[in-house]
Amino acid sequence: MIRLFLPYMTLLAMSASAQPADSVGTLFQNALQDARKHFAPDRRVAVCDIQWAMHDDSVVVFGEVDHVEAKDSILTLGRAYFPTGIIDSIVVLPHPSLGTKTFGIVTLSVGNLRGKPGESEELVTQVTMGQVVKILKKGRGYFYVQSYDGYLGWLDGDAFHASDQAAIDEWAAARKVILTSYFEVVRERPSPSGQPVCDAVVGNIFRSGPRKRGWVEVRLADGRIGFLPATSVQDYASWQSSRNLTGSNVERTARMFVGVPYLWGGTSSKGMDCSGFTKTVFRLNGLELSRDASQQVLNGRDIDAGQEFQNLATGDLLFFGRRAEDGRPERIVHVAIYLEGRRFIHSSGRIRFGSFDSASPEFDEYNLKRFVRARRIIPAPTVPER
């Protein structure tokens, strides 16, 4: 994509050579806007924040990008427009001030990523214990991070253990366990009366230690040690290899969360928004979906639901919002998991069931009217060759 972008921008720059200075500046500003769209088409998962300003007879290009190819391309573009002088003030994230510790391992049961640094700012998504985040920069006690699925947000520095690449490699290679119970408490000693170390939710990952009298010793990335009931965890590698993405397994996992409250930005059993719910359900079955409903609608393949939804299968995703019409684009604002018999499960107020059947006590007329499309996420079973 980068090789396709530069020639087009260079042609624009060449056409500017005979233009007055203010026209050249306008063309360069427009070209930068195109560059931002090219390198960061979805600002939720990519960084390309570039500006420019005149300084004496030179042009200062400044801002942040998340990979060096974007910086190189933008500087080449700038030199084509302003061959007399470009001052490079673009920072490639991770910020150099971080040194080698550009990764973090989450050490809270649930870590909150916010739209801006601050505990009162909007919750945009969550990460859970044992997941690795990429640290991009620091600001006001918070760190701008990229979660394992690419989503960007500000995470409190107390929510993770900063690590270098060697520590991340060690964490990846270590024997670990994953919590398969809905909720648990890590305790200082192998006893229900032991002092709590921290809480834990389904999907949390720990380094594994020896087993003692029905308990397993677990270690957090920050060095804290505790114990969990052995029946509440599973060897992480074995758990990963045992994932079987089927409609029935997706439904079984989804039902486990019925009654969990709706939480904007939530992706854990403490609270979930609509896409956080679908993401968590599929993650626990071995598949990482994109974060938001408007991103998840790009996963899988389209399915013609049929007039009575007869073409759908358990585990298909249902998307709601506004259809494309009258020159307005499609807008997806909600997602649910289809079950069978025109029933579905979703997070709306709380995680609950709904139905497209007007005779059902679960009938959801509001969502029936705003249904847009269905996507099949679960691949068809492979038929063995004879």
Residue pairs with C-beta under 8 A, 6 or more apart in sequence:
1 38
2 69
2 73
5 35
5 38
5 73
6 73
6 76
6 77
9 31
9 34
9 35
9 73
9 77
9 80
10 76
10 77
10 80
12 27
12 31
13 27
13 28
13 31
13 77
13 80
13 81
14 80
15 27
16 23
16 24
16 27
16 28
16 81
19 27
24 81
24 82
25 54
27 81
28 52
28 59
28 77
28 78
28 81
28 82
29 52
31 77
31 81
32 50
32 51
32 52
32 74
32 77
35 48
35 50
35 70
35 73
35 74
35 77
36 48
36 49
36 50
38 48
39 46
39 48
39 65
39 67
39 70
39 73
40 46
40 47
40 48
40 49
40 66
42 295
43 152
44 124
44 151
44 152
44 291
44 292
44 295
45 146
45 150
45 151
45 152
45 291
46 66
46 150
46 152
47 64
47 65
47 66
47 93
47 136
47 152
48 63
48 64
48 65
48 66
48 70
49 63
49 64
49 65
50 61
50 62
50 63
50 64
50 65
50 74
50 90
51 61
51 62
51 63
52 59
52 60
52 61
52 62
52 78
53 59
53 60
53 62
54 60
55 87
57 84
57 85
58 82
58 84
58 85
58 86
58 87
59 78
59 81
59 82
59 85
59 86
59 87
60 87
60 89
61 74
61 75
61 78
61 86
61 87
61 88
61 89
61 90
62 89
62 90
63 89
63 90
63 91
64 90
64 91
64 92
64 93
64 137
65 71
65 74
65 90
65 91
65 92
65 93
66 92
66 93
66 136
66 146
67 92
68 92
71 88
71 90
71 92
74 90
75 86
75 88
75 90
78 86
79 86
93 136
93 137
93 144
94 102
94 134
94 135
94 136
94 137
95 136
95 137
95 138
97 137
97 138
98 135
98 137
98 138
100 164
100 165
101 135
101 162
101 163
101 164
102 134
102 135
102 136
102 164
102 165
103 132
103 133
103 134
103 135
103 162
103 163
103 164
103 165
103 167
103 168
104 132
104 133
104 134
104 135
104 143
104 145
104 155
104 160
104 161
104 162
104 163
105 130
105 131
105 132
105 133
105 160
105 161
105 163
105 167
105 168
105 171
105 221
106 127
106 128
106 129
106 130
106 131
106 132
106 133
106 159
106 160
106 221
107 129
107 159
107 160
107 161
107 220
107 221
107 222
107 224
108 129
108 158
108 159
108 160
108 198
109 128
109 129
109 198
109 199
109 200
109 201
109 204
109 268
109 270
110 126
110 127
110 128
110 129
110 201
110 268
110 270
111 126
111 127
111 128
111 129
111 155
111 156
111 159
111 160
112 123
112 126
112 155
112 156
112 159
112 265
113 123
113 124
113 125
113 126
113 127
113 145
113 147
113 151
113 152
113 153
113 154
113 155
113 265
114 121
114 122
114 123
114 124
114 142
114 153
114 154
114 155
115 121
115 122
115 123
115 124
115 153
115 154
116 122
116 154
117 139
117 140
117 141
117 142
117 144
117 154
118 140
118 142
118 154
119 156
121 154
122 264
122 265
123 263
123 264
123 265
123 266
124 151
124 153
124 265
125 147
125 151
125 153
125 265
125 267
125 276
125 291
126 265
126 266
126 267
126 268
126 276
127 133
127 147
127 148
127 155
127 159
128 201
128 203
128 204
128 205
128 267
128 268
129 198
129 200
129 201
129 204
129 205
129 206
129 220
130 176
130 178
130 204
130 205
130 206
130 221
131 147
131 148
131 205
132 148
132 168
132 171
133 145
133 146
133 147
133 148
133 155
133 160
134 145
134 146
135 143
135 144
135 145
135 162
136 143
136 144
136 145
136 146
136 152
137 143
137 144
138 144
138 157
139 154
141 156
141 157
142 154
142 155
142 156
142 157
143 154
143 155
143 156
143 157
143 160
144 152
144 153
144 154
144 155
145 152
145 153
145 154
145 155
145 160
146 152
147 153
148 288
149 279
149 288
149 290
149 291
150 291
151 291
160 221
161 220
161 221
161 222
163 171
163 221
171 207
171 221
174 207
174 208
175 207
175 208
175 235
175 236
175 237
176 205
176 206
176 207
176 208
176 235
176 236
176 237
177 205
177 206
177 208
177 216
177 218
177 228
177 233
177 234
177 235
177 236
178 203
178 204
178 205
178 206
178 233
178 234
178 236
178 239
179 200
179 201
179 202
179 203
179 204
179 205
179 206
179 228
179 232
179 233
180 202
180 232
180 233
180 234
180 239
181 202
181 229
181 231
181 232
181 233
182 201
182 202
182 256
182 269
183 199
183 200
183 201
183 202
183 269
184 199
184 200
184 228
184 229
184 232
185 196
185 197
185 198
185 199
185 200
186 196
186 197
186 198
186 199
186 200
186 206
186 218
186 220
186 226
186 227
186 228
187 194
187 195
187 196
187 197
187 226
187 227
187 228
188 194
188 195
188 196
188 197
188 226
188 227
189 195
189 227
190 212
190 213
190 214
190 215
190 217
190 227
191 215
191 227
194 226
194 227
197 220
197 224
197 225
197 226
198 220
198 224
198 226
200 206
200 228
201 268
201 269
201 270
202 256
202 269
202 284
203 268
203 280
203 283
203 284
205 236
206 218
206 219
206 220
206 228
206 233
207 218
207 219
207 220
207 221
208 216
208 217
208 218
208 219
208 233
208 235
208 236
209 216
209 217
209 218
209 219
209 225
210 216
210 217
211 217
211 230
212 227
214 229
214 230
214 231
215 227
215 228
215 229
215 230
216 227
216 228
216 229
216 230
216 233
217 225
217 226
217 227
218 225
218 226
218 227
218 228
218 233
219 225
220 226
240 286
243 285
243 286
243 287
244 285
244 286
245 282
245 285
245 286
245 287
245 378
245 379
246 315
246 378
247 313
247 314
247 315
247 378
248 314
249 285
250 281
250 282
250 285
250 314
250 315
250 337
250 378
251 314
251 315
251 337
251 339
251 345
253 281
253 284
253 285
254 277
254 281
254 337
254 345
254 351
255 345
257 269
257 272
257 277
257 280
257 281
257 351
258 345
258 351
258 352
258 353
259 350
259 351
259 352
260 269
260 270
260 271
260 272
260 277
260 347
260 350
260 351
261 271
261 349
261 350
262 271
262 272
262 273
262 274
262 347
262 348
262 349
262 350
262 351
263 270
263 271
263 272
263 273
263 276
264 273
265 273
265 276
266 272
266 273
266 276
267 273
267 276
267 279
267 280
267 291
268 276
268 280
269 280
272 280
272 347
272 351
273 347
274 293
274 334
274 335
274 336
274 346
274 347
274 348
275 289
275 291
275 292
275 293
275 295
275 296
275 335
276 291
276 347
277 337
277 346
277 347
277 351
278 289
278 293
278 296
278 317
278 335
278 336
278 337
279 288
279 289
279 290
279 291
279 296
281 337
282 288
282 289
282 377
283 289
287 377
289 296
289 299
289 377
290 296
290 298
290 299
293 319
293 321
293 332
293 333
293 334
293 335
294 331
294 332
294 333
296 317
296 319
296 335
296 375
297 317
297 319
297 332
297 335
297 373
297 375
299 317
299 375
299 377
300 317
300 375
300 376
300 377
301 375
301 376
302 373
302 374
302 375
302 376
303 311
303 312
303 316
303 374
303 375
303 376
304 311
304 374
305 311
305 312
305 318
305 371
305 373
305 374
306 312
308 342
309 338
309 342
309 356
312 318
312 338
312 374
313 338
313 340
313 376
313 378
314 338
314 339
314 340
315 337
315 338
315 377
315 378
316 337
316 338
316 374
316 375
316 376
316 377
316 378
317 335
317 336
317 337
317 338
317 374
317 375
317 376
317 377
318 335
318 336
318 337
318 338
318 344
318 346
318 371
318 374
319 332
319 334
319 335
319 371
319 372
319 373
319 374
319 375
320 332
320 333
320 334
320 335
320 336
320 367
320 370
320 371
320 372
321 330
321 331
321 332
321 333
321 334
321 370
321 372
322 328
322 330
322 331
322 333
322 370
322 372
323 330
323 372
324 330
330 372
332 372
334 346
334 348
334 367
334 370
335 346
336 344
336 345
336 346
336 354
336 367
337 344
337 345
337 346
338 344
338 374
339 345
339 353
341 355
341 357
342 355
342 356
342 357
342 360
343 353
343 354
343 355
343 356
343 357
343 360
343 362
344 353
344 354
344 355
344 356
345 351
345 352
345 353
345 354
346 352
346 354
346 367
348 354
348 367
353 362
354 362
354 363
354 364
354 367
355 362
355 363
355 364
356 363
356 364
356 368
356 371
357 363
358 365
